[in-house]
Amino acid sequence: NCQQAFLMRLQKIFAMSGSSSIVAMKKAVQQLRLEAGLNRVKVSQAAADLQRFCIQNAQQDPLLNGMTSSNNPFRPHTVCAFL
């Protein structure tokens, strides 16, 4: 699976460059090295971090708790008419 993903990524990079020249290959290798160096987090850890963040910040979330009409930027504006 990893090798297939690697080959698919190479094909995508070549398709974007429009050629299979040495320059395109160097760019592909450079991009793959960049991606290989990224710090990866397991999905289970990311989900746990996201859940913890949501629980910690739930009190300040206006979508969960609502907001006063004076602080609501989406409230209907009153019309001021001069006669």
PDB file with SEQRES, HELIX, SHEET and CRYST1 records, atoms N, CA, C and O in Angstrom:
SEQRES   1 A   83  ASN CYS GLN GLN ALA PHE LEU MET ARG LEU GLN LYS ILE          
SEQRES   2 A   83  PHE ALA MET SER GLY SER SER SER ILE VAL ALA MET LYS          
SEQRES   3 A   83  LYS ALA VAL GLN GLN LEU ARG LEU GLU ALA GLY LEU ASN          
SEQRES   4 A   83  ARG VAL LYS VAL SER GLN ALA ALA ALA ASP LEU GLN ARG          
SEQRES   5 A   83  PHE CYS ILE GLN ASN ALA GLN GLN ASP PRO LEU LEU ASN          
SEQRES   6 A   83  GLY MET THR SER SER ASN ASN PRO PHE ARG PRO HIS THR          
SEQRES   7 A   83  VAL CYS ALA PHE LEU                                          
HELIX    1 AA1 CYS A    2  SER A   17  1                                  16    
HELIX    2 AA2 ILE A   22  ALA A   36  1                                  15    
HELIX    3 AA3 VAL A   43  GLN A   56  1                                  14    
HELIX    4 AA4 ALA A   58  GLN A   60  5                                   3    
HELIX    5 AA5 PRO A   62  ASN A   65  1                                   4    
CRYST1    1.000    1.000    1.000  90.00  90.00  90.00 P 1           1          
ATOM      1  N   ASN A   1       0.824  -1.205   0.000  1.00  0.00           N  
ATOM      2  CA  ASN A   1       0.000   0.000   0.000  1.00  0.00           C  
ATOM      3  C   ASN A   1       0.864   1.263   0.000  1.00  0.00           C  
ATOM      4  O   ASN A   1       0.568   2.224  -0.711  1.00  0.00           O  
ATOM      5  N   CYS A   2       1.905   1.254   0.782  1.00  0.00           N  
ATOM      6  CA  CYS A   2       2.783   2.419   0.867  1.00  0.00           C  
ATOM      7  C   CYS A   2       3.489   2.647  -0.470  1.00  0.00           C  
ATOM      8  O   CYS A   2       3.637   3.782  -0.925  1.00  0.00           O  
ATOM      9  N   GLN A   3       3.920   1.551  -1.087  1.00  0.00           N  
ATOM     10  CA  GLN A   3       4.595   1.672  -2.370  1.00  0.00           C  
ATOM     11  C   GLN A   3       3.623   2.156  -3.444  1.00  0.00           C  
ATOM     12  O   GLN A   3       3.998   2.959  -4.298  1.00  0.00           O  
ATOM     13  N   GLN A   4       2.374   1.673  -3.409  1.00  0.00           N  
ATOM     14  CA  GLN A   4       1.372   2.119  -4.372  1.00  0.00           C  
ATOM     15  C   GLN A   4       1.077   3.603  -4.186  1.00  0.00           C  
ATOM     16  O   GLN A   4       0.941   4.338  -5.165  1.00  0.00           O  
ATOM     17  N   ALA A   5       0.979   4.042  -2.946  1.00  0.00           N  
ATOM     18  CA  ALA A   5       0.740   5.457  -2.674  1.00  0.00           C  
ATOM     19  C   ALA A   5       1.899   6.302  -3.173  1.00  0.00           C  
ATOM     20  O   ALA A   5       1.695   7.391  -3.711  1.00  0.00           O  
ATOM     21  N   PHE A   6       3.110   5.803  -2.995  1.00  0.00           N  
ATOM     22  CA  PHE A   6       4.297   6.506  -3.476  1.00  0.00           C  
ATOM     23  C   PHE A   6       4.259   6.654  -4.998  1.00  0.00           C  
ATOM     24  O   PHE A   6       4.501   7.738  -5.529  1.00  0.00           O  
ATOM     25  N   LEU A   7       3.953   5.561  -5.691  1.00  0.00           N  
ATOM     26  CA  LEU A   7       3.909   5.600  -7.150  1.00  0.00           C  
ATOM     27  C   LEU A   7       2.779   6.493  -7.653  1.00  0.00           C  
ATOM     28  O   LEU A   7       2.950   7.210  -8.639  1.00  0.00           O  
ATOM     29  N   MET A   8       1.634   6.454  -6.990  1.00  0.00           N  
ATOM     30  CA  MET A   8       0.523   7.317  -7.389  1.00  0.00           C  
ATOM     31  C   MET A   8       0.895   8.774  -7.198  1.00  0.00           C  
ATOM     32  O   MET A   8       0.548   9.620  -8.022  1.00  0.00           O  
ATOM     33  N   ARG A   9       1.602   9.072  -6.113  1.00  0.00           N  
ATOM     34  CA  ARG A   9       2.034  10.446  -5.845  1.00  0.00           C  
ATOM     35  C   ARG A   9       3.019  10.908  -6.923  1.00  0.00           C  
ATOM     36  O   ARG A   9       2.939  12.043  -7.393  1.00  0.00           O  
ATOM     37  N   LEU A  10       3.942  10.034  -7.309  1.00  0.00           N  
ATOM     38  CA  LEU A  10       4.887  10.376  -8.370  1.00  0.00           C  
ATOM     39  C   LEU A  10       4.161  10.649  -9.684  1.00  0.00           C  
ATOM     40  O   LEU A  10       4.477  11.614 -10.380  1.00  0.00           O  
ATOM     41  N   GLN A  11       3.198   9.811 -10.020  1.00  0.00           N  
ATOM     42  CA  GLN A  11       2.443  10.001 -11.255  1.00  0.00           C  
ATOM     43  C   GLN A  11       1.694  11.330 -11.237  1.00  0.00           C  
ATOM     44  O   GLN A  11       1.617  12.024 -12.250  1.00  0.00           O  
ATOM     45  N   LYS A  12       1.152  11.670 -10.089  1.00  0.00           N  
ATOM     46  CA  LYS A  12       0.421  12.933  -9.967  1.00  0.00           C  
ATOM     47  C   LYS A  12       1.370  14.119 -10.167  1.00  0.00           C  
ATOM     48  O   LYS A  12       1.026  15.082 -10.853  1.00  0.00           O  
ATOM     49  N   ILE A  13       2.543  14.050  -9.579  1.00  0.00           N  
ATOM     50  CA  ILE A  13       3.520  15.140  -9.718  1.00  0.00           C  
ATOM     51  C   ILE A  13       3.953  15.267 -11.172  1.00  0.00           C  
ATOM     52  O   ILE A  13       4.067  16.381 -11.683  1.00  0.00           O  
ATOM     53  N   PHE A  14       4.200  14.134 -11.855  1.00  0.00           N  
ATOM     54  CA  PHE A  14       4.586  14.189 -13.257  1.00  0.00           C  
ATOM     55  C   PHE A  14       3.468  14.742 -14.120  1.00  0.00           C  
ATOM     56  O   PHE A  14       3.721  15.509 -15.049  1.00  0.00           O  
ATOM     57  N   ALA A  15       2.239  14.362 -13.824  1.00  0.00           N  
ATOM     58  CA  ALA A  15       1.102  14.866 -14.598  1.00  0.00           C  
ATOM     59  C   ALA A  15       0.977  16.373 -14.438  1.00  0.00           C  
ATOM     60  O   ALA A  15       0.639  17.073 -15.393  1.00  0.00           O  
ATOM     61  N   MET A  16       1.245  16.873 -13.247  1.00  0.00           N  
ATOM     62  CA  MET A  16       1.152  18.308 -12.992  1.00  0.00           C  
ATOM     63  C   MET A  16       2.278  19.053 -13.721  1.00  0.00           C  
ATOM     64  O   MET A  16       2.075  20.174 -14.188  1.00  0.00           O  
ATOM     65  N   SER A  17       3.442  18.445 -13.820  1.00  0.00           N  
ATOM     66  CA  SER A  17       4.568  19.122 -14.448  1.00  0.00           C  
ATOM     67  C   SER A  17       4.495  19.039 -15.969  1.00  0.00           C  
ATOM     68  O   SER A  17       5.097  19.860 -16.662  1.00  0.00           O  
ATOM     69  N   GLY A  18       3.765  18.056 -16.494  1.00  0.00           N  
ATOM     70  CA  GLY A  18       3.608  17.934 -17.927  1.00  0.00           C  
ATOM     71  C   GLY A  18       4.757  17.229 -18.615  1.00  0.00           C  
ATOM     72  O   GLY A  18       4.759  17.130 -19.842  1.00  0.00           O  
ATOM     73  N   SER A  19       5.725  16.739 -17.878  1.00  0.00           N  
ATOM     74  CA  SER A  19       6.834  16.020 -18.501  1.00  0.00           C  
ATOM     75  C   SER A  19       7.464  15.076 -17.499  1.00  0.00           C  
ATOM     76  O   SER A  19       7.193  15.141 -16.300  1.00  0.00           O  
ATOM     77  N   SER A  20       8.309  14.197 -18.012  1.00  0.00           N  
ATOM     78  CA  SER A  20       9.024  13.275 -17.121  1.00  0.00           C  
ATOM     79  C   SER A  20      10.515  13.561 -17.184  1.00  0.00           C  
ATOM     80  O   SER A  20      11.333  12.643 -17.124  1.00  0.00           O  
ATOM     81  N   SER A  21      10.860  14.808 -17.302  1.00  0.00           N  
ATOM     82  CA  SER A  21      12.263  15.203 -17.420  1.00  0.00           C  
ATOM     83  C   SER A  21      12.981  15.082 -16.083  1.00  0.00           C  
ATOM     84  O   SER A  21      12.369  14.812 -15.049  1.00  0.00           O  
ATOM     85  N   ILE A  22      14.270  15.284 -16.128  1.00  0.00           N  
ATOM     86  CA  ILE A  22      15.100  15.253 -14.916  1.00  0.00           C  
ATOM     87  C   ILE A  22      14.652  16.323 -13.934  1.00  0.00           C  
ATOM     88  O   ILE A  22      14.620  16.089 -12.726  1.00  0.00           O  
ATOM     89  N   VAL A  23      14.308  17.488 -14.447  1.00  0.00           N  
ATOM     90  CA  VAL A  23      13.866  18.587 -13.580  1.00  0.00           C  
ATOM     91  C   VAL A  23      12.601  18.179 -12.833  1.00  0.00           C  
ATOM     92  O   VAL A  23      12.480  18.412 -11.631  1.00  0.00           O  
ATOM     93  N   ALA A  24      11.657  17.566 -13.555  1.00  0.00           N  
ATOM     94  CA  ALA A  24      10.413  17.130 -12.917  1.00  0.00           C  
ATOM     95  C   ALA A  24      10.689  16.057 -11.873  1.00  0.00           C  
ATOM     96  O   ALA A  24      10.069  16.041 -10.810  1.00  0.00           O  
ATOM     97  N   MET A  25      11.615  15.166 -12.179  1.00  0.00           N  
ATOM     98  CA  MET A  25      11.964  14.112 -11.215  1.00  0.00           C  
ATOM     99  C   MET A  25      12.604  14.705  -9.966  1.00  0.00           C  
ATOM    100  O   MET A  25      12.307  14.270  -8.853  1.00  0.00           O  
ATOM    101  N   LYS A  26      13.470  15.684 -10.138  1.00  0.00           N  
ATOM    102  CA  LYS A  26      14.090  16.332  -8.979  1.00  0.00           C  
ATOM    103  C   LYS A  26      13.047  17.029  -8.126  1.00  0.00           C  
ATOM    104  O   LYS A  26      13.100  16.971  -6.897  1.00  0.00           O  
ATOM    105  N   LYS A  27      12.088  17.696  -8.783  1.00  0.00           N  
ATOM    106  CA  LYS A  27      11.012  18.338  -8.034  1.00  0.00           C  
ATOM    107  C   LYS A  27      10.183  17.307  -7.286  1.00  0.00           C  
ATOM    108  O   LYS A  27       9.776  17.534  -6.147  1.00  0.00           O  
ATOM    109  N   ALA A  28       9.937  16.177  -7.928  1.00  0.00           N  
ATOM    110  CA  ALA A  28       9.156  15.115  -7.291  1.00  0.00           C  
ATOM    111  C   ALA A  28       9.880  14.585  -6.061  1.00  0.00           C  
ATOM    112  O   ALA A  28       9.271  14.412  -5.006  1.00  0.00           O  
ATOM    113  N   VAL A  29      11.161  14.330  -6.193  1.00  0.00           N  
ATOM    114  CA  VAL A  29      11.948  13.828  -5.067  1.00  0.00           C  
ATOM    115  C   VAL A  29      11.986  14.858  -3.942  1.00  0.00           C  
ATOM    116  O   VAL A  29      11.858  14.506  -2.769  1.00  0.00           O  
ATOM    117  N   GLN A  30      12.159  16.121  -4.298  1.00  0.00           N  
ATOM    118  CA  GLN A  30      12.176  17.176  -3.287  1.00  0.00           C  
ATOM    119  C   GLN A  30      10.839  17.236  -2.539  1.00  0.00           C  
ATOM    120  O   GLN A  30      10.816  17.355  -1.314  1.00  0.00           O  
ATOM    121  N   GLN A  31       9.729  17.153  -3.278  1.00  0.00           N  
ATOM    122  CA  GLN A  31       8.414  17.182  -2.652  1.00  0.00           C  
ATOM    123  C   GLN A  31       8.199  15.968  -1.760  1.00  0.00           C  
ATOM    124  O   GLN A  31       7.671  16.101  -0.656  1.00  0.00           O  
ATOM    125  N   LEU A  32       8.597  14.800  -2.216  1.00  0.00           N  
ATOM    126  CA  LEU A  32       8.437  13.590  -1.419  1.00  0.00           C  
ATOM    127  C   LEU A  32       9.296  13.631  -0.164  1.00  0.00           C  
ATOM    128  O   LEU A  32       8.865  13.164   0.890  1.00  0.00           O  
ATOM    129  N   ARG A  33      10.499  14.181  -0.255  1.00  0.00           N  
ATOM    130  CA  ARG A  33      11.331  14.323   0.940  1.00  0.00           C  
ATOM    131  C   ARG A  33      10.686  15.265   1.943  1.00  0.00           C  
ATOM    132  O   ARG A  33      10.722  15.027   3.150  1.00  0.00           O  
ATOM    133  N   LEU A  34      10.094  16.338   1.427  1.00  0.00           N  
ATOM    134  CA  LEU A  34       9.397  17.281   2.297  1.00  0.00           C  
ATOM    135  C   LEU A  34       8.239  16.593   3.021  1.00  0.00           C  
ATOM    136  O   LEU A  34       8.069  16.747   4.230  1.00  0.00           O  
ATOM    137  N   GLU A  35       7.450  15.834   2.263  1.00  0.00           N  
ATOM    138  CA  GLU A  35       6.309  15.142   2.853  1.00  0.00           C  
ATOM    139  C   GLU A  35       6.750  14.048   3.822  1.00  0.00           C  
ATOM    140  O   GLU A  35       6.085  13.817   4.833  1.00  0.00           O  
ATOM    141  N   ALA A  36       7.846  13.379   3.533  1.00  0.00           N  
ATOM    142  CA  ALA A  36       8.334  12.315   4.413  1.00  0.00           C  
ATOM    143  C   ALA A  36       8.818  12.884   5.745  1.00  0.00           C  
ATOM    144  O   ALA A  36       8.789  12.195   6.765  1.00  0.00           O  
ATOM    145  N   GLY A  37       9.261  14.136   5.736  1.00  0.00           N  
ATOM    146  CA  GLY A  37       9.775  14.750   6.954  1.00  0.00           C  
ATOM    147  C   GLY A  37       8.703  15.341   7.854  1.00  0.00           C  
ATOM    148  O   GLY A  37       9.010  15.809   8.951  1.00  0.00           O  
ATOM    149  N   LEU A  38       7.444  15.328   7.408  1.00  0.00           N  
ATOM    150  CA  LEU A  38       6.373  15.901   8.226  1.00  0.00           C  
ATOM    151  C   LEU A  38       6.117  15.052   9.458  1.00  0.00           C  
ATOM    152  O   LEU A  38       6.190  13.825   9.407  1.00  0.00           O  
ATOM    153  N   ASN A  39       5.820  15.712  10.558  1.00  0.00           N  
ATOM    154  CA  ASN A  39       5.479  15.019  11.786  1.00  0.00           C  
ATOM    155  C   ASN A  39       4.038  14.536  11.684  1.00  0.00           C  
ATOM    156  O   ASN A  39       3.126  15.341  11.502  1.00  0.00           O  
ATOM    157  N   ARG A  40       3.831  13.255  11.797  1.00  0.00           N  
ATOM    158  CA  ARG A  40       2.496  12.684  11.654  1.00  0.00           C  
ATOM    159  C   ARG A  40       1.952  12.283  13.017  1.00  0.00           C  
ATOM    160  O   ARG A  40       2.687  11.851  13.905  1.00  0.00           O  
ATOM    161  N   VAL A  41       0.644  12.441  13.152  1.00  0.00           N  
ATOM    162  CA  VAL A  41      -0.037  12.094  14.393  1.00  0.00           C  
ATOM    163  C   VAL A  41      -1.073  11.033  14.061  1.00  0.00           C  
ATOM    164  O   VAL A  41      -1.753  11.129  13.040  1.00  0.00           O  
ATOM    165  N   LYS A  42      -1.198  10.027  14.910  1.00  0.00           N  
ATOM    166  CA  LYS A  42      -2.199   8.992  14.682  1.00  0.00           C  
ATOM    167  C   LYS A  42      -3.591   9.611  14.759  1.00  0.00           C  
ATOM    168  O   LYS A  42      -3.824  10.557  15.511  1.00  0.00           O  
ATOM    169  N   VAL A  43      -4.500   9.069  13.977  1.00  0.00           N  
ATOM    170  CA  VAL A  43      -5.867   9.586  13.944  1.00  0.00           C  
ATOM    171  C   VAL A  43      -6.508   9.490  15.326  1.00  0.00           C  
ATOM    172  O   VAL A  43      -7.235  10.395  15.733  1.00  0.00           O  
ATOM    173  N   SER A  44      -6.251   8.421  16.038  1.00  0.00           N  
ATOM    174  CA  SER A  44      -6.834   8.259  17.368  1.00  0.00           C  
ATOM    175  C   SER A  44      -6.347   9.360  18.312  1.00  0.00           C  
ATOM    176  O   SER A  44      -7.117   9.867  19.128  1.00  0.00           O  
ATOM    177  N   GLN A  45      -5.074   9.727  18.200  1.00  0.00           N  
ATOM    178  CA  GLN A  45      -4.533  10.797  19.043  1.00  0.00           C  
ATOM    179  C   GLN A  45      -5.108  12.144  18.640  1.00  0.00           C  
ATOM    180  O   GLN A  45      -5.451  12.949  19.507  1.00  0.00           O  
ATOM    181  N   ALA A  46      -5.222  12.409  17.341  1.00  0.00           N  
ATOM    182  CA  ALA A  46      -5.797  13.668  16.866  1.00  0.00           C  
ATOM    183  C   ALA A  46      -7.254  13.786  17.301  1.00  0.00           C  
ATOM    184  O   ALA A  46      -7.693  14.866  17.699  1.00  0.00           O  
ATOM    185  N   ALA A  47      -8.007  12.694  17.230  1.00  0.00           N  
ATOM    186  CA  ALA A  47      -9.411  12.708  17.648  1.00  0.00           C  
ATOM    187  C   ALA A  47      -9.530  12.978  19.146  1.00  0.00           C  
ATOM    188  O   ALA A  47     -10.404  13.730  19.578  1.00  0.00           O  
ATOM    189  N   ALA A  48      -8.659  12.371  19.929  1.00  0.00           N  
ATOM    190  CA  ALA A  48      -8.684  12.596  21.376  1.00  0.00           C  
ATOM    191  C   ALA A  48      -8.337  14.049  21.708  1.00  0.00           C  
ATOM    192  O   ALA A  48      -8.956  14.654  22.584  1.00  0.00           O  
ATOM    193  N   ASP A  49      -7.347  14.608  21.006  1.00  0.00           N  
ATOM    194  CA  ASP A  49      -6.971  16.009  21.218  1.00  0.00           C  
ATOM    195  C   ASP A  49      -8.113  16.944  20.836  1.00  0.00           C  
ATOM    196  O   ASP A  49      -8.386  17.913  21.543  1.00  0.00           O  
ATOM    197  N   LEU A  50      -8.773  16.660  19.733  1.00  0.00           N  
ATOM    198  CA  LEU A  50      -9.891  17.486  19.287  1.00  0.00           C  
ATOM    199  C   LEU A  50     -11.054  17.416  20.275  1.00  0.00           C  
ATOM    200  O   LEU A  50     -11.677  18.432  20.581  1.00  0.00           O  
ATOM    201  N   GLN A  51     -11.340  16.229  20.765  1.00  0.00           N  
ATOM    202  CA  GLN A  51     -12.414  16.068  21.750  1.00  0.00           C  
ATOM    203  C   GLN A  51     -12.078  16.830  23.030  1.00  0.00           C  
ATOM    204  O   GLN A  51     -12.942  17.500  23.597  1.00  0.00           O  
ATOM    205  N   ARG A  52     -10.852  16.734  23.479  1.00  0.00           N  
ATOM    206  CA  ARG A  52     -10.422  17.442  24.695  1.00  0.00           C  
ATOM    207  C   ARG A  52     -10.533  18.966  24.495  1.00  0.00           C  
ATOM    208  O   ARG A  52     -10.990  19.676  25.391  1.00  0.00           O  
ATOM    209  N   PHE A  53     -10.122  19.456  23.337  1.00  0.00           N  
ATOM    210  CA  PHE A  53     -10.224  20.877  23.036  1.00  0.00           C  
ATOM    211  C   PHE A  53     -11.683  21.338  23.049  1.00  0.00           C  
ATOM    212  O   PHE A  53     -12.004  22.384  23.614  1.00  0.00           O  
ATOM    213  N   CYS A  54     -12.553  20.559  22.428  1.00  0.00           N  
ATOM    214  CA  CYS A  54     -13.978  20.934  22.386  1.00  0.00           C  
ATOM    215  C   CYS A  54     -14.584  20.978  23.785  1.00  0.00           C  
ATOM    216  O   CYS A  54     -15.348  21.889  24.107  1.00  0.00           O  
ATOM    217  N   ILE A  55     -14.250  20.015  24.598  1.00  0.00           N  
ATOM    218  CA  ILE A  55     -14.786  19.992  25.968  1.00  0.00           C  
ATOM    219  C   ILE A  55     -14.250  21.166  26.774  1.00  0.00           C  
ATOM    220  O   ILE A  55     -15.001  21.785  27.527  1.00  0.00           O  
ATOM    221  N   GLN A  56     -12.967  21.486  26.632  1.00  0.00           N  
ATOM    222  CA  GLN A  56     -12.372  22.588  27.388  1.00  0.00           C  
ATOM    223  C   GLN A  56     -12.942  23.939  26.985  1.00  0.00           C  
ATOM    224  O   GLN A  56     -13.024  24.840  27.820  1.00  0.00           O  
ATOM    225  N   ASN A  57     -13.341  24.103  25.721  1.00  0.00           N  
ATOM    226  CA  ASN A  57     -13.793  25.398  25.225  1.00  0.00           C  
ATOM    227  C   ASN A  57     -15.302  25.488  25.018  1.00  0.00           C  
ATOM    228  O   ASN A  57     -15.790  26.454  24.430  1.00  0.00           O  
ATOM    229  N   ALA A  58     -16.035  24.503  25.488  1.00  0.00           N  
ATOM    230  CA  ALA A  58     -17.483  24.483  25.275  1.00  0.00           C  
ATOM    231  C   ALA A  58     -18.179  25.660  25.956  1.00  0.00           C  
ATOM    232  O   ALA A  58     -19.186  26.151  25.445  1.00  0.00           O  
ATOM    233  N   GLN A  59     -17.671  26.116  27.083  1.00  0.00           N  
ATOM    234  CA  GLN A  59     -18.325  27.217  27.809  1.00  0.00           C  
ATOM    235  C   GLN A  59     -18.279  28.526  27.032  1.00  0.00           C  
ATOM    236  O   GLN A  59     -19.166  29.364  27.193  1.00  0.00           O  
ATOM    237  N   GLN A  60     -17.274  28.718  26.200  1.00  0.00           N  
ATOM    238  CA  GLN A  60     -17.133  29.962  25.449  1.00  0.00           C  
ATOM    239  C   GLN A  60     -17.718  29.876  24.047  1.00  0.00           C  
ATOM    240  O   GLN A  60     -17.632  30.846  23.294  1.00  0.00           O  
ATOM    241  N   ASP A  61     -18.306  28.750  23.674  1.00  0.00           N  
ATOM    242  CA  ASP A  61     -18.807  28.555  22.321  1.00  0.00           C  
ATOM    243  C   ASP A  61     -20.222  29.123  22.177  1.00  0.00           C  
ATOM    244  O   ASP A  61     -21.157  28.594  22.777  1.00  0.00           O  
ATOM    245  N   PRO A  62     -20.393  30.192  21.392  1.00  0.00           N  
ATOM    246  CA  PRO A  62     -21.723  30.791  21.247  1.00  0.00           C  
ATOM    247  C   PRO A  62     -22.696  29.895  20.489  1.00  0.00           C  
ATOM    248  O   PRO A  62     -23.906  30.077  20.616  1.00  0.00           O  
ATOM    249  N   LEU A  63     -22.215  28.944  19.714  1.00  0.00           N  
ATOM    250  CA  LEU A  63     -23.117  28.023  19.030  1.00  0.00           C  
ATOM    251  C   LEU A  63     -23.733  27.020  19.992  1.00  0.00           C  
ATOM    252  O   LEU A  63     -24.833  26.521  19.754  1.00  0.00           O  
ATOM    253  N   LEU A  64     -23.034  26.727  21.069  1.00  0.00           N  
ATOM    254  CA  LEU A  64     -23.572  25.811  22.071  1.00  0.00           C  
ATOM    255  C   LEU A  64     -24.390  26.537  23.134  1.00  0.00           C  
ATOM    256  O   LEU A  64     -25.408  26.022  23.595  1.00  0.00           O  
ATOM    257  N   ASN A  65     -23.948  27.725  23.521  1.00  0.00           N  
ATOM    258  CA  ASN A  65     -24.559  28.437  24.640  1.00  0.00           C  
ATOM    259  C   ASN A  65     -25.437  29.606  24.223  1.00  0.00           C  
ATOM    260  O   ASN A  65     -26.148  30.171  25.054  1.00  0.00           O  
ATOM    261  N   GLY A  66     -25.400  29.968  22.980  1.00  0.00           N  
ATOM    262  CA  GLY A  66     -26.156  31.125  22.536  1.00  0.00           C  
ATOM    263  C   GLY A  66     -25.422  32.402  22.915  1.00  0.00           C  
ATOM    264  O   GLY A  66     -24.373  32.363  23.557  1.00  0.00           O  
ATOM    265  N   MET A  67     -25.981  33.524  22.512  1.00  0.00           N  
ATOM    266  CA  MET A  67     -25.382  34.808  22.857  1.00  0.00           C  
ATOM    267  C   MET A  67     -26.489  35.816  23.072  1.00  0.00           C  
ATOM    268  O   MET A  67     -27.620  35.641  22.617  1.00  0.00           O  
ATOM    269  N   THR A  68     -26.140  36.851  23.763  1.00  0.00           N  
ATOM    270  CA  THR A  68     -27.128  37.893  24.002  1.00  0.00           C  
ATOM    271  C   THR A  68     -27.392  38.638  22.699  1.00  0.00           C  
ATOM    272  O   THR A  68     -26.533  38.693  21.820  1.00  0.00           O  
ATOM    273  N   SER A  69     -28.576  39.205  22.585  1.00  0.00           N  
ATOM    274  CA  SER A  69     -28.919  39.884  21.336  1.00  0.00           C  
ATOM    275  C   SER A  69     -28.043  41.112  21.106  1.00  0.00           C  
ATOM    276  O   SER A  69     -27.817  41.497  19.958  1.00  0.00           O  
ATOM    277  N   SER A  70     -27.552  41.727  22.165  1.00  0.00           N  
ATOM    278  CA  SER A  70     -26.697  42.909  21.985  1.00  0.00           C  
ATOM    279  C   SER A  70     -25.326  42.536  21.413  1.00  0.00           C  
ATOM    280  O   SER A  70     -24.682  43.365  20.770  1.00  0.00           O  
ATOM    281  N   ASN A  71     -24.877  41.300  21.639  1.00  0.00           N  
ATOM    282  CA  ASN A  71     -23.576  40.850  21.127  1.00  0.00           C  
ATOM    283  C   ASN A  71     -23.696  40.093  19.810  1.00  0.00           C  
ATOM    284  O   ASN A  71     -22.681  39.705  19.232  1.00  0.00           O  
ATOM    285  N   ASN A  72     -24.906  39.879  19.329  1.00  0.00           N  
ATOM    286  CA  ASN A  72     -25.117  39.079  18.137  1.00  0.00           C  
ATOM    287  C   ASN A  72     -24.955  39.935  16.882  1.00  0.00           C  
ATOM    288  O   ASN A  72     -25.783  40.812  16.634  1.00  0.00           O  
ATOM    289  N   PRO A  73     -23.918  39.706  16.089  1.00  0.00           N  
ATOM    290  CA  PRO A  73     -23.718  40.511  14.881  1.00  0.00           C  
ATOM    291  C   PRO A  73     -24.722  40.171  13.776  1.00  0.00           C  
ATOM    292  O   PRO A  73     -24.819  40.902  12.791  1.00  0.00           O  
ATOM    293  N   PHE A  74     -25.467  39.076  13.924  1.00  0.00           N  
ATOM    294  CA  PHE A  74     -26.406  38.647  12.895  1.00  0.00           C  
ATOM    295  C   PHE A  74     -27.858  38.984  13.224  1.00  0.00           C  
ATOM    296  O   PHE A  74     -28.772  38.574  12.509  1.00  0.00           O  
ATOM    297  N   ARG A  75     -28.064  39.721  14.293  1.00  0.00           N  
ATOM    298  CA  ARG A  75     -29.439  40.066  14.666  1.00  0.00           C  
ATOM    299  C   ARG A  75     -30.025  41.006  13.621  1.00  0.00           C  
ATOM    300  O   ARG A  75     -29.287  41.759  12.986  1.00  0.00           O  
ATOM    301  N   PRO A  76     -31.315  40.974  13.437  1.00  0.00           N  
ATOM    302  CA  PRO A  76     -31.937  41.897  12.504  1.00  0.00           C  
ATOM    303  C   PRO A  76     -31.770  43.325  12.993  1.00  0.00           C  
ATOM    304  O   PRO A  76     -32.008  43.620  14.164  1.00  0.00           O  
ATOM    305  N   HIS A  77     -31.365  44.197  12.106  1.00  0.00           N  
ATOM    306  CA  HIS A  77     -31.166  45.580  12.468  1.00  0.00           C  
ATOM    307  C   HIS A  77     -32.498  46.320  12.473  1.00  0.00           C  
ATOM    308  O   HIS A  77     -33.362  46.083  11.629  1.00  0.00           O  
ATOM    309  N   THR A  78     -32.643  47.200  13.418  1.00  0.00           N  
ATOM    310  CA  THR A  78     -33.854  48.013  13.449  1.00  0.00           C  
ATOM    311  C   THR A  78     -33.732  49.126  12.419  1.00  0.00           C  
ATOM    312  O   THR A  78     -32.645  49.638  12.149  1.00  0.00           O  
ATOM    313  N   VAL A  79     -34.843  49.474  11.870  1.00  0.00           N  
ATOM    314  CA  VAL A  79     -34.851  50.511  10.862  1.00  0.00           C  
ATOM    315  C   VAL A  79     -35.137  51.836  11.544  1.00  0.00           C  
ATOM    316  O   VAL A  79     -36.075  51.957  12.333  1.00  0.00           O  
ATOM    317  N   CYS A  80     -34.332  52.805  11.237  1.00  0.00           N  
ATOM    318  CA  CYS A  80     -34.530  54.145  11.799  1.00  0.00           C  
ATOM    319  C   CYS A  80     -35.078  55.023  10.677  1.00  0.00           C  
ATOM    320  O   CYS A  80     -34.390  55.297   9.694  1.00  0.00           O  
ATOM    321  N   ALA A  81     -36.299  55.448  10.837  1.00  0.00           N  
ATOM    322  CA  ALA A  81     -36.905  56.237   9.771  1.00  0.00           C  
ATOM    323  C   ALA A  81     -37.235  57.631  10.306  1.00  0.00           C  
ATOM    324  O   ALA A  81     -37.805  57.784  11.386  1.00  0.00           O  
ATOM    325  N   PHE A  82     -36.873  58.612   9.543  1.00  0.00           N  
ATOM    326  CA  PHE A  82     -37.218  59.988   9.894  1.00  0.00           C  
ATOM    327  C   PHE A  82     -38.397  60.408   9.017  1.00  0.00           C  
ATOM    328  O   PHE A  82     -38.388  60.222   7.800  1.00  0.00           O  
ATOM    329  N   LEU A  83     -39.381  60.964   9.651  1.00  0.00           N  
ATOM    330  CA  LEU A  83     -40.551  61.435   8.897  1.00  0.00           C  
ATOM    331  C   LEU A  83     -40.493  62.877   8.622  1.00  0.00           C  
ATOM    332  O   LEU A  83     -41.402  63.424   7.998  1.00  0.00           O  
TER     333      LEU A  83                                                      
END                                                                             
